[in-house]
Amino acid sequence: MPTWGYLGLQDSASPLMEQLAYFHDHAMFILILITTLVGYIMINSALNSLINRYLLENQEIEIIWTILPAIILIFIVMPSLRLLYLLDETNTSSITIKTIGHQWYWSYEYSDFLNIEFDSFMTPYDTDQNFRLLDVDNRVPIPFNTQVRLIISAADVIHSWTIPSLGVKADAVPGRLNQISFLVNRPGLFYGQCSEICGANHSFMPILIESISVDSFLNWVSSNS
């Protein structure tokens, strides 16, 4: 999770977030090159007292600055489309979890098991025990290195289920089911919050994923069934 003054992306905990970070670096590299080149040309033109009489209405230059941006856009669009389809892939999931957004808490249902349903409310802030506005009374346990499908909806207004370190975000829309798929590649606690302004207590409905081993997850399932 980010700390005070942290300006970068959160440490990735899933292959999707790793790909998003790679694409971010790829796009930023291209933007820095463009910014440097354009800045150099502008500064050089401003400080140069000479004028090239062939610069204005030059057919070759117009062809270059039409084709070159198109090529640059191709180098940005192709990995972007690939990543977009990876984010939408939900065919090989091993566990399905359904979550419903309420004003102002989340409820969860493990569809593959009987009688596992619970609500997740934010806990009061305690400086010695938890993080402000991020801890909940009922965490969402999932096994790591396992593909998880999450079905998302809402009971009242539009919410948004988001875990930045996993690279997943989906709107919870009343009367509609959205789904996302992700894999957590290490154990730990991963925090998120509702990312759609949903009312007075929008800031008080956090999300907390607990990634545990498969054996610990099965023990939790057997104790709650």
C-alpha positions as CSV (number, residue, x, y, z in Angstrom):
1,M,0.0,0.0,0.0
2,P,1.2,3.6,-0.6
3,T,2.7,5.6,2.2
4,W,2.8,9.4,2.8
5,G,4.5,11.2,0.0
6,Y,4.6,8.1,-2.2
7,L,4.3,9.2,-5.9
8,G,4.7,6.0,-7.8
9,L,2.5,3.0,-8.5
10,Q,1.8,0.5,-5.8
11,D,3.9,-2.7,-5.7
12,S,2.2,-5.2,-8.0
13,A,0.8,-8.3,-6.4
14,S,-0.7,-9.8,-9.6
15,P,0.4,-10.4,-13.2
16,L,-2.1,-7.9,-14.4
17,M,-0.6,-5.1,-12.3
18,E,2.8,-6.0,-13.5
19,Q,1.7,-5.6,-17.1
20,L,0.0,-2.3,-16.3
21,A,3.3,-1.1,-14.7
22,Y,5.2,-2.2,-17.8
23,F,2.8,-0.4,-20.1
24,H,3.0,2.8,-17.9
25,D,6.8,2.7,-18.2
26,H,6.6,2.1,-21.9
27,A,4.2,5.0,-22.5
28,M,6.2,7.4,-20.2
29,F,9.4,6.6,-22.1
30,I,7.7,7.5,-25.4
31,L,6.2,10.7,-23.9
32,I,9.6,11.8,-22.4
33,L,11.2,11.3,-25.8
34,I,8.5,13.4,-27.5
35,T,8.6,16.1,-24.9
36,T,12.4,16.3,-25.1
37,L,12.4,16.5,-28.9
38,V,9.6,19.1,-29.1
39,G,11.2,21.2,-26.2
40,Y,14.6,21.2,-28.0
41,I,13.0,22.3,-31.3
42,M,11.0,25.1,-29.5
43,I,14.0,26.4,-27.6
44,N,16.3,26.2,-30.6
45,S,13.7,28.1,-32.7
46,A,13.2,30.8,-30.1
47,L,17.0,31.4,-29.7
48,N,17.8,31.2,-33.4
49,S,17.8,34.6,-35.1
50,L,18.0,33.0,-38.6
51,I,15.0,31.8,-40.6
52,N,15.0,28.9,-43.0
53,R,13.1,30.1,-46.1
54,Y,12.2,26.5,-47.0
55,L,10.7,25.7,-43.6
56,L,7.2,27.2,-44.2
57,E,4.9,25.2,-46.5
58,N,7.5,22.4,-46.8
59,Q,5.8,19.3,-48.2
60,E,8.5,16.9,-46.9
61,I,8.2,18.2,-43.3
62,E,4.4,18.0,-43.4
63,I,4.6,14.4,-44.5
64,I,7.1,13.6,-41.7
65,W,5.1,15.2,-38.9
66,T,2.0,13.4,-40.2
67,I,3.4,9.9,-40.5
68,L,5.8,9.9,-37.5
69,P,3.0,10.6,-34.9
70,A,0.9,7.8,-36.5
71,I,3.8,5.3,-36.1
72,I,4.3,6.5,-32.5
73,L,0.6,5.9,-31.8
74,I,0.8,2.4,-33.2
75,F,3.6,1.6,-30.7
76,I,1.3,2.8,-27.9
77,V,-2.0,1.3,-29.1
78,M,-0.8,-2.3,-29.7
79,P,0.4,-3.1,-26.2
80,S,-2.6,-1.1,-24.9
81,L,-5.1,-3.3,-26.8
82,R,-3.2,-6.5,-25.7
83,L,-3.5,-5.4,-22.1
84,L,-7.1,-4.5,-22.5
85,Y,-8.0,-8.0,-23.6
86,L,-5.9,-9.5,-20.8
87,L,-7.9,-7.5,-18.3
88,D,-11.2,-8.8,-19.7
89,E,-10.1,-12.5,-19.7
90,T,-12.3,-14.5,-17.3
91,N,-12.3,-18.1,-18.8
92,T,-10.0,-20.0,-16.5
93,S,-11.2,-19.1,-13.0
94,S,-11.1,-21.6,-10.2
95,I,-13.1,-19.6,-7.6
96,T,-16.1,-17.3,-8.0
97,I,-16.9,-14.6,-5.5
98,K,-19.9,-12.3,-5.8
99,T,-19.8,-8.9,-4.2
100,I,-22.6,-6.3,-3.8
101,G,-22.1,-2.7,-3.0
102,H,-24.4,-1.0,-0.5
103,Q,-24.6,2.4,1.1
104,W,-22.0,2.1,2.6
105,Y,-20.5,-1.4,2.9
106,W,-19.7,-4.4,0.8
107,S,-21.3,-7.9,1.0
108,Y,-19.7,-11.0,-0.3
109,E,-20.9,-14.4,-1.3
110,Y,-18.7,-17.4,-2.2
111,S,-20.7,-19.0,-5.0
112,D,-18.8,-22.2,-5.1
113,F,-19.5,-23.1,-1.4
114,L,-22.7,-23.3,0.6
115,N,-23.7,-20.7,3.2
116,I,-20.6,-18.5,3.0
117,E,-22.0,-15.0,3.0
118,F,-20.9,-12.0,5.0
119,D,-20.9,-8.2,5.1
120,S,-17.7,-6.1,5.3
121,F,-17.9,-2.9,7.3
122,M,-15.1,-0.4,8.0
123,T,-13.7,-0.7,11.5
124,P,-13.2,2.3,13.8
125,Y,-9.7,3.8,13.7
126,D,-7.2,2.6,16.3
127,T,-3.7,4.0,16.0
128,D,-2.2,0.7,17.4
129,Q,-4.2,-1.8,15.5
130,N,-5.2,-0.7,12.0
131,F,-5.0,1.8,9.1
132,R,-7.3,4.8,9.0
133,L,-10.3,4.3,6.6
134,L,-8.9,1.0,5.3
135,D,-9.5,-1.8,7.7
136,V,-12.7,-3.9,7.8
137,D,-14.3,-6.2,10.3
138,N,-14.5,-9.1,7.8
139,R,-11.7,-9.6,5.3
140,V,-12.1,-11.3,2.0
141,P,-9.8,-14.4,2.0
142,I,-8.6,-15.9,-1.3
143,P,-5.9,-18.4,-2.0
144,F,-2.8,-17.0,-3.8
145,N,-1.7,-18.4,-7.1
146,T,-5.3,-19.2,-7.9
147,Q,-7.4,-17.5,-10.6
148,V,-10.4,-15.8,-9.0
149,R,-13.4,-14.5,-10.8
150,L,-15.3,-11.6,-9.1
151,I,-18.9,-10.8,-10.0
152,I,-19.8,-7.3,-9.0
153,S,-23.2,-5.5,-8.6
154,A,-24.9,-3.0,-6.4
155,A,-28.1,-2.8,-4.3
156,D,-28.7,1.0,-4.4
157,V,-26.4,3.3,-6.3
158,I,-23.3,2.9,-8.5
159,H,-20.2,1.9,-6.6
160,S,-16.8,0.8,-7.8
161,W,-14.7,-2.2,-6.5
162,T,-11.0,-1.4,-6.7
163,I,-7.8,-2.9,-5.6
164,P,-4.9,-0.8,-7.0
165,S,-2.1,-3.3,-6.2
166,L,-3.9,-6.0,-8.1
167,G,-4.7,-3.8,-11.1
168,V,-8.4,-4.4,-11.0
169,K,-11.3,-2.0,-11.0
170,A,-15.0,-2.5,-12.0
171,D,-18.2,-0.5,-11.5
172,A,-20.9,-2.0,-9.3
173,V,-24.1,-1.0,-11.1
174,P,-27.6,-1.8,-9.8
175,G,-29.4,-4.4,-11.9
176,R,-26.2,-5.3,-13.8
177,L,-23.4,-7.9,-13.3
178,N,-19.9,-7.0,-14.1
179,Q,-17.0,-9.4,-13.7
180,I,-13.3,-9.3,-13.4
181,S,-10.6,-11.9,-13.0
182,F,-7.3,-11.7,-11.2
183,L,-4.6,-13.9,-9.7
184,V,-2.6,-12.9,-6.6
185,N,0.9,-14.2,-6.7
186,R,2.0,-13.6,-3.1
187,P,0.4,-13.7,0.4
188,G,-0.5,-10.5,2.2
189,L,-3.2,-7.9,2.7
190,F,-4.3,-5.7,-0.2
191,Y,-6.3,-2.6,0.4
192,G,-8.8,-0.8,-1.8
193,Q,-11.7,1.6,-1.6
194,C,-14.9,2.4,-3.4
195,S,-13.8,4.5,-6.4
196,E,-17.2,5.9,-7.4
197,I,-18.8,8.8,-5.5
198,C,-21.8,7.1,-4.0
199,G,-23.1,9.4,-1.2
200,A,-22.2,10.9,2.1
201,N,-20.2,7.9,3.4
202,H,-18.4,7.1,0.2
203,S,-15.0,7.3,1.9
204,F,-16.0,4.8,4.5
205,M,-16.5,1.6,2.6
206,P,-13.0,0.1,2.2
207,I,-12.1,-3.3,0.6
208,L,-9.5,-5.7,2.2
209,I,-8.3,-8.8,0.4
210,E,-6.4,-11.3,2.4
211,S,-4.2,-13.6,0.3
212,I,-3.5,-16.9,2.1
213,S,-2.3,-20.4,1.2
214,V,-4.7,-22.9,-0.3
215,D,-4.7,-25.0,2.9
216,S,-5.5,-22.0,5.0
217,F,-8.3,-21.1,2.6
218,L,-9.8,-24.6,2.8
219,N,-9.6,-24.5,6.6
220,W,-11.5,-21.2,6.5
221,V,-14.1,-22.6,4.2
222,S,-14.7,-25.7,6.3
223,S,-15.0,-23.6,9.5
224,N,-17.5,-21.2,7.9
225,S,-19.7,-23.7,6.0
